[in-house]
Amino acid sequence: MKTVKYAAAALLLTTVSSAFAAQAVNPADAQNLHKTGVVSATGATTLDGLEARLAAKAEAAGAKAYSITSANNNNKLSGTAVIYN
């Protein structure tokens, strides 16, 4: 019975936390949002990894959305994203 309770709690936390995650937006949609800053990330080995790092930093900064503005590859990927509320 404890396993069912823990599984239900984990599912609820996952659902709630993903509901508040910062969402990627394209530049056209970003024009309707309020820019609140810029985040950067380094050390990713894939584009998906870079996007995940930028999304995590945007969420940690309290952003509702982000738009990736650059990605560079010098053995490891790095990039920046504008964040919005």
MODELLER restraints for C-alpha pairs under 7 A, 6 or more apart:
rsr = mdl.restraints
at = mdl.atoms
rsr.add(forms.Gaussian(group=physical.xy_distance, feature=features.Distance(at['CA:21:A'], at['CA:59:A']), mean=5.88, stdev=0.5))
rsr.add(forms.Gaussian(group=physical.xy_distance, feature=features.Distance(at['CA:21:A'], at['CA:64:A']), mean=6.96, stdev=0.5))
rsr.add(forms.Gaussian(group=physical.xy_distance, feature=features.Distance(at['CA:22:A'], at['CA:55:A']), mean=6.30, stdev=0.5))
rsr.add(forms.Gaussian(group=physical.xy_distance, feature=features.Distance(at['CA:22:A'], at['CA:58:A']), mean=6.33, stdev=0.5))
rsr.add(forms.Gaussian(group=physical.xy_distance, feature=features.Distance(at['CA:22:A'], at['CA:59:A']), mean=5.16, stdev=0.5))
rsr.add(forms.Gaussian(group=physical.xy_distance, feature=features.Distance(at['CA:22:A'], at['CA:63:A']), mean=5.82, stdev=0.5))
rsr.add(forms.Gaussian(group=physical.xy_distance, feature=features.Distance(at['CA:22:A'], at['CA:64:A']), mean=4.49, stdev=0.5))
rsr.add(forms.Gaussian(group=physical.xy_distance, feature=features.Distance(at['CA:22:A'], at['CA:65:A']), mean=4.62, stdev=0.5))
rsr.add(forms.Gaussian(group=physical.xy_distance, feature=features.Distance(at['CA:22:A'], at['CA:66:A']), mean=6.67, stdev=0.5))
rsr.add(forms.Gaussian(group=physical.xy_distance, feature=features.Distance(at['CA:23:A'], at['CA:64:A']), mean=6.32, stdev=0.5))
rsr.add(forms.Gaussian(group=physical.xy_distance, feature=features.Distance(at['CA:23:A'], at['CA:65:A']), mean=4.50, stdev=0.5))
rsr.add(forms.Gaussian(group=physical.xy_distance, feature=features.Distance(at['CA:23:A'], at['CA:66:A']), mean=6.24, stdev=0.5))
rsr.add(forms.Gaussian(group=physical.xy_distance, feature=features.Distance(at['CA:24:A'], at['CA:65:A']), mean=5.66, stdev=0.5))
rsr.add(forms.Gaussian(group=physical.xy_distance, feature=features.Distance(at['CA:24:A'], at['CA:66:A']), mean=5.08, stdev=0.5))
rsr.add(forms.Gaussian(group=physical.xy_distance, feature=features.Distance(at['CA:24:A'], at['CA:67:A']), mean=5.76, stdev=0.5))
rsr.add(forms.Gaussian(group=physical.xy_distance, feature=features.Distance(at['CA:25:A'], at['CA:65:A']), mean=6.45, stdev=0.5))
rsr.add(forms.Gaussian(group=physical.xy_distance, feature=features.Distance(at['CA:25:A'], at['CA:66:A']), mean=6.03, stdev=0.5))
rsr.add(forms.Gaussian(group=physical.xy_distance, feature=features.Distance(at['CA:25:A'], at['CA:67:A']), mean=5.39, stdev=0.5))
rsr.add(forms.Gaussian(group=physical.xy_distance, feature=features.Distance(at['CA:26:A'], at['CA:67:A']), mean=6.11, stdev=0.5))
rsr.add(forms.Gaussian(group=physical.xy_distance, feature=features.Distance(at['CA:27:A'], at['CA:67:A']), mean=6.59, stdev=0.5))
rsr.add(forms.Gaussian(group=physical.xy_distance, feature=features.Distance(at['CA:33:A'], at['CA:84:A']), mean=6.03, stdev=0.5))
rsr.add(forms.Gaussian(group=physical.xy_distance, feature=features.Distance(at['CA:33:A'], at['CA:85:A']), mean=6.48, stdev=0.5))
rsr.add(forms.Gaussian(group=physical.xy_distance, feature=features.Distance(at['CA:34:A'], at['CA:84:A']), mean=5.32, stdev=0.5))
rsr.add(forms.Gaussian(group=physical.xy_distance, feature=features.Distance(at['CA:34:A'], at['CA:85:A']), mean=5.54, stdev=0.5))
rsr.add(forms.Gaussian(group=physical.xy_distance, feature=features.Distance(at['CA:35:A'], at['CA:82:A']), mean=6.98, stdev=0.5))
rsr.add(forms.Gaussian(group=physical.xy_distance, feature=features.Distance(at['CA:35:A'], at['CA:83:A']), mean=5.93, stdev=0.5))
rsr.add(forms.Gaussian(group=physical.xy_distance, feature=features.Distance(at['CA:35:A'], at['CA:84:A']), mean=4.47, stdev=0.5))
rsr.add(forms.Gaussian(group=physical.xy_distance, feature=features.Distance(at['CA:35:A'], at['CA:85:A']), mean=6.69, stdev=0.5))
rsr.add(forms.Gaussian(group=physical.xy_distance, feature=features.Distance(at['CA:36:A'], at['CA:83:A']), mean=5.74, stdev=0.5))
rsr.add(forms.Gaussian(group=physical.xy_distance, feature=features.Distance(at['CA:36:A'], at['CA:84:A']), mean=5.23, stdev=0.5))
rsr.add(forms.Gaussian(group=physical.xy_distance, feature=features.Distance(at['CA:36:A'], at['CA:85:A']), mean=6.59, stdev=0.5))
rsr.add(forms.Gaussian(group=physical.xy_distance, feature=features.Distance(at['CA:37:A'], at['CA:82:A']), mean=5.91, stdev=0.5))
rsr.add(forms.Gaussian(group=physical.xy_distance, feature=features.Distance(at['CA:37:A'], at['CA:83:A']), mean=5.39, stdev=0.5))
rsr.add(forms.Gaussian(group=physical.xy_distance, feature=features.Distance(at['CA:38:A'], at['CA:80:A']), mean=6.89, stdev=0.5))
rsr.add(forms.Gaussian(group=physical.xy_distance, feature=features.Distance(at['CA:38:A'], at['CA:81:A']), mean=5.63, stdev=0.5))
rsr.add(forms.Gaussian(group=physical.xy_distance, feature=features.Distance(at['CA:38:A'], at['CA:82:A']), mean=4.42, stdev=0.5))
rsr.add(forms.Gaussian(group=physical.xy_distance, feature=features.Distance(at['CA:38:A'], at['CA:83:A']), mean=5.64, stdev=0.5))
rsr.add(forms.Gaussian(group=physical.xy_distance, feature=features.Distance(at['CA:39:A'], at['CA:54:A']), mean=6.77, stdev=0.5))
rsr.add(forms.Gaussian(group=physical.xy_distance, feature=features.Distance(at['CA:39:A'], at['CA:57:A']), mean=6.46, stdev=0.5))
rsr.add(forms.Gaussian(group=physical.xy_distance, feature=features.Distance(at['CA:39:A'], at['CA:58:A']), mean=6.54, stdev=0.5))
rsr.add(forms.Gaussian(group=physical.xy_distance, feature=features.Distance(at['CA:39:A'], at['CA:80:A']), mean=5.66, stdev=0.5))
rsr.add(forms.Gaussian(group=physical.xy_distance, feature=features.Distance(at['CA:39:A'], at['CA:81:A']), mean=5.43, stdev=0.5))
rsr.add(forms.Gaussian(group=physical.xy_distance, feature=features.Distance(at['CA:39:A'], at['CA:82:A']), mean=6.49, stdev=0.5))
rsr.add(forms.Gaussian(group=physical.xy_distance, feature=features.Distance(at['CA:40:A'], at['CA:54:A']), mean=6.45, stdev=0.5))
rsr.add(forms.Gaussian(group=physical.xy_distance, feature=features.Distance(at['CA:40:A'], at['CA:79:A']), mean=5.65, stdev=0.5))
rsr.add(forms.Gaussian(group=physical.xy_distance, feature=features.Distance(at['CA:40:A'], at['CA:80:A']), mean=4.25, stdev=0.5))
rsr.add(forms.Gaussian(group=physical.xy_distance, feature=features.Distance(at['CA:40:A'], at['CA:81:A']), mean=6.38, stdev=0.5))
rsr.add(forms.Gaussian(group=physical.xy_distance, feature=features.Distance(at['CA:41:A'], at['CA:50:A']), mean=6.95, stdev=0.5))
rsr.add(forms.Gaussian(group=physical.xy_distance, feature=features.Distance(at['CA:41:A'], at['CA:53:A']), mean=6.16, stdev=0.5))
rsr.add(forms.Gaussian(group=physical.xy_distance, feature=features.Distance(at['CA:41:A'], at['CA:54:A']), mean=5.90, stdev=0.5))
rsr.add(forms.Gaussian(group=physical.xy_distance, feature=features.Distance(at['CA:41:A'], at['CA:78:A']), mean=5.51, stdev=0.5))
rsr.add(forms.Gaussian(group=physical.xy_distance, feature=features.Distance(at['CA:41:A'], at['CA:79:A']), mean=5.61, stdev=0.5))
rsr.add(forms.Gaussian(group=physical.xy_distance, feature=features.Distance(at['CA:41:A'], at['CA:80:A']), mean=6.50, stdev=0.5))
rsr.add(forms.Gaussian(group=physical.xy_distance, feature=features.Distance(at['CA:42:A'], at['CA:77:A']), mean=6.00, stdev=0.5))
rsr.add(forms.Gaussian(group=physical.xy_distance, feature=features.Distance(at['CA:42:A'], at['CA:78:A']), mean=4.09, stdev=0.5))
rsr.add(forms.Gaussian(group=physical.xy_distance, feature=features.Distance(at['CA:42:A'], at['CA:79:A']), mean=6.63, stdev=0.5))
rsr.add(forms.Gaussian(group=physical.xy_distance, feature=features.Distance(at['CA:43:A'], at['CA:76:A']), mean=5.07, stdev=0.5))
rsr.add(forms.Gaussian(group=physical.xy_distance, feature=features.Distance(at['CA:43:A'], at['CA:77:A']), mean=5.66, stdev=0.5))
rsr.add(forms.Gaussian(group=physical.xy_distance, feature=features.Distance(at['CA:43:A'], at['CA:78:A']), mean=6.22, stdev=0.5))
rsr.add(forms.Gaussian(group=physical.xy_distance, feature=features.Distance(at['CA:44:A'], at['CA:50:A']), mean=5.09, stdev=0.5))
rsr.add(forms.Gaussian(group=physical.xy_distance, feature=features.Distance(at['CA:44:A'], at['CA:76:A']), mean=5.68, stdev=0.5))
rsr.add(forms.Gaussian(group=physical.xy_distance, feature=features.Distance(at['CA:44:A'], at['CA:77:A']), mean=4.92, stdev=0.5))
rsr.add(forms.Gaussian(group=physical.xy_distance, feature=features.Distance(at['CA:44:A'], at['CA:78:A']), mean=6.63, stdev=0.5))
rsr.add(forms.Gaussian(group=physical.xy_distance, feature=features.Distance(at['CA:45:A'], at['CA:76:A']), mean=5.55, stdev=0.5))
rsr.add(forms.Gaussian(group=physical.xy_distance, feature=features.Distance(at['CA:45:A'], at['CA:77:A']), mean=5.90, stdev=0.5))
rsr.add(forms.Gaussian(group=physical.xy_distance, feature=features.Distance(at['CA:46:A'], at['CA:77:A']), mean=6.96, stdev=0.5))
rsr.add(forms.Gaussian(group=physical.xy_distance, feature=features.Distance(at['CA:50:A'], at['CA:77:A']), mean=6.67, stdev=0.5))
rsr.add(forms.Gaussian(group=physical.xy_distance, feature=features.Distance(at['CA:50:A'], at['CA:78:A']), mean=6.80, stdev=0.5))
rsr.add(forms.Gaussian(group=physical.xy_distance, feature=features.Distance(at['CA:54:A'], at['CA:81:A']), mean=6.72, stdev=0.5))
rsr.add(forms.Gaussian(group=physical.xy_distance, feature=features.Distance(at['CA:58:A'], at['CA:66:A']), mean=6.60, stdev=0.5))
rsr.add(forms.Gaussian(group=physical.xy_distance, feature=features.Distance(at['CA:58:A'], at['CA:83:A']), mean=6.15, stdev=0.5))
rsr.add(forms.Gaussian(group=physical.xy_distance, feature=features.Distance(at['CA:63:A'], at['CA:83:A']), mean=5.83, stdev=0.5))
rsr.add(forms.Gaussian(group=physical.xy_distance, feature=features.Distance(at['CA:63:A'], at['CA:84:A']), mean=5.46, stdev=0.5))
rsr.add(forms.Gaussian(group=physical.xy_distance, feature=features.Distance(at['CA:63:A'], at['CA:85:A']), mean=5.31, stdev=0.5))
rsr.add(forms.Gaussian(group=physical.xy_distance, feature=features.Distance(at['CA:64:A'], at['CA:84:A']), mean=6.00, stdev=0.5))
rsr.add(forms.Gaussian(group=physical.xy_distance, feature=features.Distance(at['CA:64:A'], at['CA:85:A']), mean=5.02, stdev=0.5))
rsr.add(forms.Gaussian(group=physical.xy_distance, feature=features.Distance(at['CA:65:A'], at['CA:83:A']), mean=5.88, stdev=0.5))
rsr.add(forms.Gaussian(group=physical.xy_distance, feature=features.Distance(at['CA:65:A'], at['CA:84:A']), mean=5.12, stdev=0.5))
rsr.add(forms.Gaussian(group=physical.xy_distance, feature=features.Distance(at['CA:65:A'], at['CA:85:A']), mean=6.48, stdev=0.5))
rsr.add(forms.Gaussian(group=physical.xy_distance, feature=features.Distance(at['CA:66:A'], at['CA:81:A']), mean=6.14, stdev=0.5))
rsr.add(forms.Gaussian(group=physical.xy_distance, feature=features.Distance(at['CA:66:A'], at['CA:82:A']), mean=5.54, stdev=0.5))
rsr.add(forms.Gaussian(group=physical.xy_distance, feature=features.Distance(at['CA:66:A'], at['CA:83:A']), mean=4.29, stdev=0.5))
rsr.add(forms.Gaussian(group=physical.xy_distance, feature=features.Distance(at['CA:66:A'], at['CA:84:A']), mean=5.86, stdev=0.5))
rsr.add(forms.Gaussian(group=physical.xy_distance, feature=features.Distance(at['CA:67:A'], at['CA:81:A']), mean=5.24, stdev=0.5))
rsr.add(forms.Gaussian(group=physical.xy_distance, feature=features.Distance(at['CA:67:A'], at['CA:82:A']), mean=5.35, stdev=0.5))
rsr.add(forms.Gaussian(group=physical.xy_distance, feature=features.Distance(at['CA:67:A'], at['CA:83:A']), mean=6.58, stdev=0.5))
rsr.add(forms.Gaussian(group=physical.xy_distance, feature=features.Distance(at['CA:68:A'], at['CA:80:A']), mean=5.93, stdev=0.5))
rsr.add(forms.Gaussian(group=physical.xy_distance, feature=features.Distance(at['CA:68:A'], at['CA:81:A']), mean=4.02, stdev=0.5))
rsr.add(forms.Gaussian(group=physical.xy_distance, feature=features.Distance(at['CA:68:A'], at['CA:82:A']), mean=6.46, stdev=0.5))
rsr.add(forms.Gaussian(group=physical.xy_distance, feature=features.Distance(at['CA:69:A'], at['CA:80:A']), mean=5.68, stdev=0.5))
rsr.add(forms.Gaussian(group=physical.xy_distance, feature=features.Distance(at['CA:69:A'], at['CA:81:A']), mean=5.13, stdev=0.5))
rsr.add(forms.Gaussian(group=physical.xy_distance, feature=features.Distance(at['CA:69:A'], at['CA:82:A']), mean=6.81, stdev=0.5))
rsr.add(forms.Gaussian(group=physical.xy_distance, feature=features.Distance(at['CA:70:A'], at['CA:79:A']), mean=5.03, stdev=0.5))
rsr.add(forms.Gaussian(group=physical.xy_distance, feature=features.Distance(at['CA:70:A'], at['CA:80:A']), mean=5.28, stdev=0.5))
rsr.add(forms.Gaussian(group=physical.xy_distance, feature=features.Distance(at['CA:71:A'], at['CA:77:A']), mean=6.75, stdev=0.5))
rsr.add(forms.Gaussian(group=physical.xy_distance, feature=features.Distance(at['CA:71:A'], at['CA:78:A']), mean=5.61, stdev=0.5))
rsr.add(forms.Gaussian(group=physical.xy_distance, feature=features.Distance(at['CA:71:A'], at['CA:79:A']), mean=4.11, stdev=0.5))
rsr.add(forms.Gaussian(group=physical.xy_distance, feature=features.Distance(at['CA:71:A'], at['CA:80:A']), mean=6.79, stdev=0.5))
rsr.add(forms.Gaussian(group=physical.xy_distance, feature=features.Distance(at['CA:72:A'], at['CA:78:A']), mean=5.23, stdev=0.5))
rsr.add(forms.Gaussian(group=physical.xy_distance, feature=features.Distance(at['CA:72:A'], at['CA:79:A']), mean=5.99, stdev=0.5))
